[in-house]
Amino acid sequence: MSVVQISLEPLTAESFAPFGWLLEAGGDPPFFSRPSLDLWRFPYAADAPARLQIMRYQRQPMRFSRLERHLFVTEARVPLNGVRAVLVVAGDAESAGTDRPPSPDTLRAFLIDGAAGVMFWPGVWHGLDCYPLAAHADFIFLSDEATEVEIEALAAPVSGVRTEVVDYQDSHGLVFEIVDPRRLMVPPPTNG
């Protein structure tokens, strides 16, 4: 088994654009405004009724071998209470829109700083979990009913009709480990 290190990087709209949207207010002009209100709109798409839920990720080692993608829904994750966590995505032009998993060298790890969430394009490969920097992290999670029912019906993370899973340890003898050479996980200083 070989360990592939993935360097943590800051989450920005530009760096995340190949995978989806950064969910934040103020990046672009608001879609709608009136006195005391600005509204930003994001293109959610699904072929089944939406499911809005809260997911709690527990702190765990930042090592993994599996990725998944959901074929028919834009999936959103928005941190609650300003929690900080790490999210992994993957993909390249060669694997996009194909049945082929992404090349291991396309994996990217982003630090979610608690100020914004993300929404994946349909079919974007991503880690099964987020990795909180605290004991746990709660996220608003938007998906669709059919995808979530399929995932919940399976005893382990495996491919179904709506979700594909790849295990790089089984297929390539690889495990991924998130590293932080830029020290982004160090908490920012507090005022006061």
PyRosetta script that sets phi, psi and omega in degrees:
from pyrosetta import init, pose_from_sequence

init()
pose = pose_from_sequence("MSVVQISLEPLTAESFAPFGWLLEAGGDPPFFSRPSLDLWRFPYAADAPARLQIMRYQRQPMRFSRLERHLFVTEARVPLNGVRAVLVVAGDAESAGTDRPPSPDTLRAFLIDGAAGVMFWPGVWHGLDCYPLAAHADFIFLSDEATEVEIEALAAPVSGVRTEVVDYQDSHGLVFEIVDPRRLMVPPPTNG")
pose.set_psi(1, 134.8)
pose.set_omega(1, 177.0)
pose.set_phi(2, -110.4)
pose.set_psi(2, 146.8)
pose.set_omega(2, 177.4)
pose.set_phi(3, -106.2)
pose.set_psi(3, 125.7)
pose.set_omega(3, 177.1)
pose.set_phi(4, -105.6)
pose.set_psi(4, 123.5)
pose.set_omega(4, 179.6)
pose.set_phi(5, -89.0)
pose.set_psi(5, 137.3)
pose.set_omega(5, 177.4)
pose.set_phi(6, -116.8)
pose.set_psi(6, 119.9)
pose.set_omega(6, -179.2)
pose.set_phi(7, -78.5)
pose.set_psi(7, 132.9)
pose.set_omega(7, 178.5)
pose.set_phi(8, -69.5)
pose.set_psi(8, 140.7)
pose.set_omega(8, 177.4)
pose.set_phi(9, -134.1)
pose.set_psi(9, 156.7)
pose.set_omega(9, 178.5)
pose.set_phi(10, -68.5)
pose.set_psi(10, 149.9)
pose.set_omega(10, 178.1)
pose.set_phi(11, -89.3)
pose.set_psi(11, 118.2)
pose.set_omega(11, 174.3)
pose.set_phi(12, -131.5)
pose.set_psi(12, 161.9)
pose.set_omega(12, 178.3)
pose.set_phi(13, -59.3)
pose.set_psi(13, -39.5)
pose.set_omega(13, -178.3)
pose.set_phi(14, -69.8)
pose.set_psi(14, -43.9)
pose.set_omega(14, -177.5)
pose.set_phi(15, -70.0)
pose.set_psi(15, -28.0)
pose.set_omega(15, -178.3)
pose.set_phi(16, -91.7)
pose.set_psi(16, -10.3)
pose.set_omega(16, -174.6)
pose.set_phi(17, -53.0)
pose.set_psi(17, -36.8)
pose.set_omega(17, 178.5)
pose.set_phi(18, -65.9)
pose.set_psi(18, -13.5)
pose.set_omega(18, -174.3)
pose.set_phi(19, -112.8)
pose.set_psi(19, -17.7)
pose.set_omega(19, -178.6)
pose.set_phi(20, 156.8)
pose.set_psi(20, -147.5)
pose.set_omega(20, -175.4)
pose.set_phi(21, -114.0)
pose.set_psi(21, 148.2)
pose.set_omega(21, 167.2)
pose.set_phi(22, -88.3)
pose.set_psi(22, 124.0)
pose.set_omega(22, -178.3)
pose.set_phi(23, -91.9)
pose.set_psi(23, 99.7)
pose.set_omega(23, 179.8)
pose.set_phi(24, -152.9)
pose.set_psi(24, 155.1)
pose.set_omega(24, 175.7)
pose.set_phi(25, -90.1)
pose.set_psi(25, 144.0)
pose.set_omega(25, 172.0)
pose.set_phi(26, 98.0)
pose.set_psi(26, -12.3)
pose.set_omega(26, 179.0)
pose.set_phi(27, -66.7)
pose.set_psi(27, -49.1)
pose.set_omega(27, 176.2)
pose.set_phi(28, -112.7)
pose.set_psi(28, 166.2)
pose.set_omega(28, 175.7)
pose.set_phi(29, -60.9)
pose.set_psi(29, 149.1)
pose.set_omega(29, 179.8)
pose.set_phi(30, -63.2)
pose.set_psi(30, 150.7)
pose.set_omega(30, 176.5)
pose.set_phi(31, -69.7)
pose.set_psi(31, -35.0)
pose.set_omega(31, -176.3)
pose.set_phi(32, -146.3)
pose.set_psi(32, 142.0)
pose.set_omega(32, 176.4)
pose.set_phi(33, -141.3)
pose.set_psi(33, 150.6)
pose.set_omega(33, 169.1)
pose.set_phi(34, -152.3)
pose.set_psi(34, 170.6)
pose.set_omega(34, 179.3)
pose.set_phi(35, -53.4)
pose.set_psi(35, 130.0)
pose.set_omega(35, 178.1)
pose.set_phi(36, 71.3)
pose.set_psi(36, 14.4)
pose.set_omega(36, 179.4)
pose.set_phi(37, -152.1)
pose.set_psi(37, 131.1)
pose.set_omega(37, 167.0)
pose.set_phi(38, -123.6)
pose.set_psi(38, 141.3)
pose.set_omega(38, -176.3)
pose.set_phi(39, -129.7)
pose.set_psi(39, 129.5)
pose.set_omega(39, 174.3)
pose.set_phi(40, -111.4)
pose.set_psi(40, 139.2)
pose.set_omega(40, -176.2)
pose.set_phi(41, -119.6)
pose.set_psi(41, 143.0)
pose.set_omega(41, 179.8)
pose.set_phi(42, -128.1)
pose.set_psi(42, 144.4)
pose.set_omega(42, -173.5)
pose.set_phi(43, -82.4)
pose.set_psi(43, 90.6)
pose.set_omega(43, 174.5)
pose.set_phi(44, -81.0)
pose.set_psi(44, 137.5)
pose.set_omega(44, 178.8)
pose.set_phi(45, -138.8)
pose.set_psi(45, 138.6)
pose.set_omega(45, 176.5)
pose.set_phi(46, -159.1)
pose.set_psi(46, 155.4)
pose.set_omega(46, 177.2)
pose.set_phi(47, -102.6)
pose.set_psi(47, 11.9)
pose.set_omega(47, 178.4)
pose.set_phi(48, -142.5)
pose.set_psi(48, 165.2)
pose.set_omega(48, 179.7)
pose.set_phi(49, -57.4)
pose.set_psi(49, 144.5)
pose.set_omega(49, -179.5)
pose.set_phi(50, -67.8)
pose.set_psi(50, 151.1)
pose.set_omega(50, 171.5)
pose.set_phi(51, -129.8)
pose.set_psi(51, 122.4)
pose.set_omega(51, 177.5)
pose.set_phi(52, -107.9)
pose.set_psi(52, 126.3)
pose.set_omega(52, -177.7)
pose.set_phi(53, -147.5)
pose.set_psi(53, 170.2)
pose.set_omega(53, 174.2)
pose.set_phi(54, -110.9)
pose.set_psi(54, 129.4)
pose.set_omega(54, 176.9)
pose.set_phi(55, -111.6)
pose.set_psi(55, 135.5)
pose.set_omega(55, 175.5)
pose.set_phi(56, -110.9)
pose.set_psi(56, 115.5)
pose.set_omega(56, 175.9)
pose.set_phi(57, -93.6)
pose.set_psi(57, 133.0)
pose.set_omega(57, 177.9)
pose.set_phi(58, -92.2)
pose.set_psi(58, 148.4)
pose.set_omega(58, 177.0)
pose.set_phi(59, -61.6)
pose.set_psi(59, 138.0)
pose.set_omega(59, -179.5)
pose.set_phi(60, -155.0)
pose.set_psi(60, 164.1)
pose.set_omega(60, 175.4)
pose.set_phi(61, -58.3)
pose.set_psi(61, 144.3)
pose.set_omega(61, -177.9)
pose.set_phi(62, -87.8)
pose.set_psi(62, 59.3)
pose.set_omega(62, 176.7)
pose.set_phi(63, -131.7)
pose.set_psi(63, 138.3)
pose.set_omega(63, -177.3)
pose.set_phi(64, -159.8)
pose.set_psi(64, 167.0)
pose.set_omega(64, 176.8)
pose.set_phi(65, -133.4)
pose.set_psi(65, -9.7)
pose.set_omega(65, -175.5)
pose.set_phi(66, -108.1)
pose.set_psi(66, 144.1)
pose.set_omega(66, 169.1)
pose.set_phi(67, -125.5)
pose.set_psi(67, 159.2)
pose.set_omega(67, 175.0)
pose.set_phi(68, -139.6)
pose.set_psi(68, 163.3)
pose.set_omega(68, 170.7)
pose.set_phi(69, -146.1)
pose.set_psi(69, 149.8)
pose.set_omega(69, -179.9)
pose.set_phi(70, -112.1)
pose.set_psi(70, 125.0)
pose.set_omega(70, -167.5)
pose.set_phi(71, -82.3)
pose.set_psi(71, -23.9)
pose.set_omega(71, -169.0)
pose.set_phi(72, -122.3)
pose.set_psi(72, 17.3)
pose.set_omega(72, -175.1)
pose.set_phi(73, -149.7)
pose.set_psi(73, 146.5)
pose.set_omega(73, 167.7)
pose.set_phi(74, -88.4)
pose.set_psi(74, 118.1)
pose.set_omega(74, -176.0)
pose.set_phi(75, -98.5)
pose.set_psi(75, 133.8)
pose.set_omega(75, -179.2)
pose.set_phi(76, -119.3)
pose.set_psi(76, 142.6)
pose.set_omega(76, 174.9)
pose.set_phi(77, -132.8)
pose.set_psi(77, 122.5)
pose.set_omega(77, -178.3)
pose.set_phi(78, -127.9)
pose.set_psi(78, 119.3)
pose.set_omega(78, -177.4)
pose.set_phi(79, -68.9)
pose.set_psi(79, 144.8)
pose.set_omega(79, 175.0)
pose.set_phi(80, -102.0)
pose.set_psi(80, 150.6)
pose.set_omega(80, 173.6)
pose.set_phi(81, 61.3)
pose.set_psi(81, 25.3)
pose.set_omega(81, 175.9)
pose.set_phi(82, 68.9)
pose.set_psi(82, 22.2)
pose.set_omega(82, -178.4)
pose.set_phi(83, -66.7)
pose.set_psi(83, 150.3)
pose.set_omega(83, 177.3)
pose.set_phi(84, -108.6)
pose.set_psi(84, 138.2)
pose.set_omega(84, -178.9)
pose.set_phi(85, -155.0)
pose.set_psi(85, 167.4)
pose.set_omega(85, 179.3)
pose.set_phi(86, -112.0)
pose.set_psi(86, 137.1)
pose.set_omega(86, -179.4)
pose.set_phi(87, -126.2)
pose.set_psi(87, 138.6)
pose.set_omega(87, 179.9)
pose.set_phi(88, -113.1)
pose.set_psi(88, 135.2)
pose.set_omega(88, 174.0)
pose.set_phi(89, -132.6)
pose.set_psi(89, 166.1)
pose.set_omega(89, -179.3)
pose.set_phi(90, -155.3)
pose.set_psi(90, 161.0)
pose.set_omega(90, 174.4)
pose.set_phi(91, 144.7)
pose.set_psi(91, 159.5)
pose.set_omega(91, 177.9)
pose.set_phi(92, -152.7)
pose.set_psi(92, 175.1)
pose.set_omega(92, -177.8)
pose.set_phi(93, -62.2)
pose.set_psi(93, -32.0)
pose.set_omega(93, -178.0)
pose.set_phi(94, -71.4)
pose.set_psi(94, -33.9)
pose.set_omega(94, -178.0)
pose.set_phi(95, -93.8)
pose.set_psi(95, -17.3)
pose.set_omega(95, -178.8)
pose.set_phi(96, -62.2)
pose.set_psi(96, 130.8)
pose.set_omega(96, 177.2)
pose.set_phi(97, 73.4)
pose.set_psi(97, 12.5)
pose.set_omega(97, 178.3)
pose.set_phi(98, -119.1)
pose.set_psi(98, 173.9)
pose.set_omega(98, 175.4)
pose.set_phi(99, -84.5)
pose.set_psi(99, -2.6)
pose.set_omega(99, -175.3)
pose.set_phi(100, -85.3)
pose.set_psi(100, 131.2)
pose.set_omega(100, 175.2)
pose.set_phi(101, -64.4)
pose.set_psi(101, 158.6)
pose.set_omega(101, -179.5)
pose.set_phi(102, -69.8)
pose.set_psi(102, 154.0)
pose.set_omega(102, 175.8)
pose.set_phi(103, -63.7)
pose.set_psi(103, 139.4)
pose.set_omega(103, -180.0)
pose.set_phi(104, -55.4)
pose.set_psi(104, -26.5)
pose.set_omega(104, -179.0)
pose.set_phi(105, -79.2)
pose.set_psi(105, 1.7)
pose.set_omega(105, 177.7)
pose.set_phi(106, -97.9)
pose.set_psi(106, -1.9)
pose.set_omega(106, -179.9)
pose.set_phi(107, -67.6)
pose.set_psi(107, 138.6)
pose.set_omega(107, 178.2)
pose.set_phi(108, -133.7)
pose.set_psi(108, 141.5)
pose.set_omega(108, 179.3)
pose.set_phi(109, -115.0)
pose.set_psi(109, 127.1)
pose.set_omega(109, -178.4)
pose.set_phi(110, -116.5)
pose.set_psi(110, 142.3)
pose.set_omega(110, 173.5)
pose.set_phi(111, -89.4)
pose.set_psi(111, 115.6)
pose.set_omega(111, 172.0)
pose.set_phi(112, -84.8)
pose.set_psi(112, 118.1)
pose.set_omega(112, -172.3)
pose.set_phi(113, -89.9)
pose.set_psi(113, 3.0)
pose.set_omega(113, 179.3)
pose.set_phi(114, 92.4)
pose.set_psi(114, -8.0)
pose.set_omega(114, -178.1)
pose.set_phi(115, -94.9)
pose.set_psi(115, -15.7)
pose.set_omega(115, -177.3)
pose.set_phi(116, -148.7)
pose.set_psi(116, 159.2)
pose.set_omega(116, 174.4)
pose.set_phi(117, -112.2)
pose.set_psi(117, -173.3)
pose.set_omega(117, 179.6)
pose.set_phi(118, -134.4)
pose.set_psi(118, 155.5)
pose.set_omega(118, 171.2)
pose.set_phi(119, -134.6)
pose.set_psi(119, 123.1)
pose.set_omega(119, -179.3)
pose.set_phi(120, -81.2)
pose.set_psi(120, 144.1)
pose.set_omega(120, 166.8)
pose.set_phi(121, -62.2)
pose.set_psi(121, 153.7)
pose.set_omega(121, 172.5)
pose.set_phi(122, -59.0)
pose.set_psi(122, 138.3)
pose.set_omega(122, 177.2)
pose.set_phi(123, 84.0)
pose.set_psi(123, 3.9)
pose.set_omega(123, 179.0)
pose.set_phi(124, -77.6)
pose.set_psi(124, 129.6)
pose.set_omega(124, 176.3)
pose.set_phi(125, -73.1)
pose.set_psi(125, 137.9)
pose.set_omega(125, -180.0)
pose.set_phi(126, -153.1)
pose.set_psi(126, 162.1)
pose.set_omega(126, 175.5)
pose.set_phi(127, -64.6)
pose.set_psi(127, 151.5)
pose.set_omega(127, 178.5)
pose.set_phi(128, -68.4)
pose.set_psi(128, -27.2)
pose.set_omega(128, -176.8)
pose.set_phi(129, -124.1)
pose.set_psi(129, 163.0)
pose.set_omega(129, 161.5)
pose.set_phi(130, -99.7)
pose.set_psi(130, 156.8)
pose.set_omega(130, -177.0)
pose.set_phi(131, -117.3)
pose.set_psi(131, 97.6)
pose.set_omega(131, -178.4)
pose.set_phi(132, -69.0)
pose.set_psi(132, 148.9)
pose.set_omega(132, 176.1)
pose.set_phi(133, -85.2)
pose.set_psi(133, -18.3)
pose.set_omega(133, 175.3)
pose.set_phi(134, -100.3)
pose.set_psi(134, -171.0)
pose.set_omega(134, -178.3)
pose.set_phi(135, -60.8)
pose.set_psi(135, -34.2)
pose.set_omega(135, 175.9)
pose.set_phi(136, -157.0)
pose.set_psi(136, 167.4)
pose.set_omega(136, 177.0)
pose.set_phi(137, -142.1)
pose.set_psi(137, 130.2)
pose.set_omega(137, 177.4)
pose.set_phi(138, -99.1)
pose.set_psi(138, 137.0)
pose.set_omega(138, 179.9)
pose.set_phi(139, -130.0)
pose.set_psi(139, 136.2)
pose.set_omega(139, 163.1)
pose.set_phi(140, -69.2)
pose.set_psi(140, 132.7)
pose.set_omega(140, -174.1)
pose.set_phi(141, -128.8)
pose.set_psi(141, 119.4)
pose.set_omega(141, 179.6)
pose.set_phi(142, -113.2)
pose.set_psi(142, 121.5)
pose.set_omega(142, 178.4)
pose.set_phi(143, -141.8)
pose.set_psi(143, -150.8)
pose.set_omega(143, 174.2)
pose.set_phi(144, -127.7)
pose.set_psi(144, 156.2)
pose.set_omega(144, -175.0)
pose.set_phi(145, -58.2)
pose.set_psi(145, -46.9)
pose.set_omega(145, -175.2)
pose.set_phi(146, -64.9)
pose.set_psi(146, -41.0)
pose.set_omega(146, 178.8)
pose.set_phi(147, -65.3)
pose.set_psi(147, -45.3)
pose.set_omega(147, -178.4)
pose.set_phi(148, -67.5)
pose.set_psi(148, -38.2)
pose.set_omega(148, 176.9)
pose.set_phi(149, -62.7)
pose.set_psi(149, -41.9)
pose.set_omega(149, 178.5)
pose.set_phi(150, -62.3)
pose.set_psi(150, -46.1)
pose.set_omega(150, -179.0)
pose.set_phi(151, -62.3)
pose.set_psi(151, -45.0)
pose.set_omega(151, -177.6)
pose.set_phi(152, -67.7)
pose.set_psi(152, -25.5)
pose.set_omega(152, -179.4)
pose.set_phi(153, -78.3)
pose.set_psi(153, -19.1)
pose.set_omega(153, -178.3)
pose.set_phi(154, -89.2)
pose.set_psi(154, 139.4)
pose.set_omega(154, -176.7)
pose.set_phi(155, -70.6)
pose.set_psi(155, -27.6)
pose.set_omega(155, -178.4)
pose.set_phi(156, -142.7)
pose.set_psi(156, 163.5)
pose.set_omega(156, 177.7)
pose.set_phi(157, -65.9)
pose.set_psi(157, 101.0)
pose.set_omega(157, 176.6)
pose.set_phi(158, -136.1)
pose.set_psi(158, 163.6)
pose.set_omega(158, -179.2)
pose.set_phi(159, -69.4)
pose.set_psi(159, 145.1)
pose.set_omega(159, 174.1)
pose.set_phi(160, -130.7)
pose.set_psi(160, -154.1)
pose.set_omega(160, 179.1)
pose.set_phi(161, -79.2)
pose.set_psi(161, -37.7)
pose.set_omega(161, -173.3)
pose.set_phi(162, -100.1)
pose.set_psi(162, -18.8)
pose.set_omega(162, -177.5)
pose.set_phi(163, -130.1)
pose.set_psi(163, 136.1)
pose.set_omega(163, 174.1)
pose.set_phi(164, -112.1)
pose.set_psi(164, 140.9)
pose.set_omega(164, 179.4)
pose.set_phi(165, -126.4)
pose.set_psi(165, 138.3)
pose.set_omega(165, 173.5)
pose.set_phi(166, -125.9)
pose.set_psi(166, 137.7)
pose.set_omega(166, 176.7)
pose.set_phi(167, -114.9)
pose.set_psi(167, 107.1)
pose.set_omega(167, -176.4)
pose.set_phi(168, -70.3)
pose.set_psi(168, -21.0)
pose.set_omega(168, 175.5)
pose.set_phi(169, -69.2)
pose.set_psi(169, -41.8)
pose.set_omega(169, 177.8)
pose.set_phi(170, -70.1)
pose.set_psi(170, -42.8)
pose.set_omega(170, -172.7)
pose.set_phi(171, -88.1)
pose.set_psi(171, -29.3)
pose.set_omega(171, -174.7)
pose.set_phi(172, -130.0)
pose.set_psi(172, -3.1)
pose.set_omega(172, -175.9)
pose.set_phi(173, 68.9)
pose.set_psi(173, 30.7)
pose.set_omega(173, -176.1)
pose.set_phi(174, -115.7)
pose.set_psi(174, 143.4)
pose.set_omega(174, 168.5)
pose.set_phi(175, -125.7)
pose.set_psi(175, 140.5)
pose.set_omega(175, -179.5)
pose.set_phi(176, -102.8)
pose.set_psi(176, 143.1)
pose.set_omega(176, 178.9)
pose.set_phi(177, -133.3)
pose.set_psi(177, 128.7)
pose.set_omega(177, 179.4)
pose.set_phi(178, -84.4)
pose.set_psi(178, 129.2)
pose.set_omega(178, 178.1)
pose.set_phi(179, -121.4)
pose.set_psi(179, 159.3)
pose.set_omega(179, -173.6)
pose.set_phi(180, -129.2)
pose.set_psi(180, 67.0)
pose.set_omega(180, -178.3)
pose.set_phi(181, -66.0)
pose.set_psi(181, -22.4)
pose.set_omega(181, 180.0)
pose.set_phi(182, -89.7)
pose.set_psi(182, -0.5)
pose.set_omega(182, 178.7)
pose.set_phi(183, 59.2)
pose.set_psi(183, 40.6)
pose.set_omega(183, 178.7)
pose.set_phi(184, -71.7)
pose.set_psi(184, -23.8)
pose.set_omega(184, -178.2)
pose.set_phi(185, -79.2)
pose.set_psi(185, -11.0)
pose.set_omega(185, 176.5)
pose.set_phi(186, -66.1)
pose.set_psi(186, 128.1)
pose.set_omega(186, -177.0)
pose.set_phi(187, -59.7)
pose.set_psi(187, 141.5)
pose.set_omega(187, 176.6)
pose.set_phi(188, -67.1)
pose.set_psi(188, 152.0)
pose.set_omega(188, 178.7)
pose.set_phi(189, -64.5)
pose.set_psi(189, 148.0)
pose.set_omega(189, 177.6)
pose.set_phi(190, -102.0)
pose.set_psi(190, 148.9)
pose.set_omega(190, 177.3)
pose.set_phi(191, -85.5)
pose.set_psi(191, 135.0)
pose.set_omega(191, 174.0)
pose.set_phi(192, 122.9)
pose.dump_pdb("model.pdb")
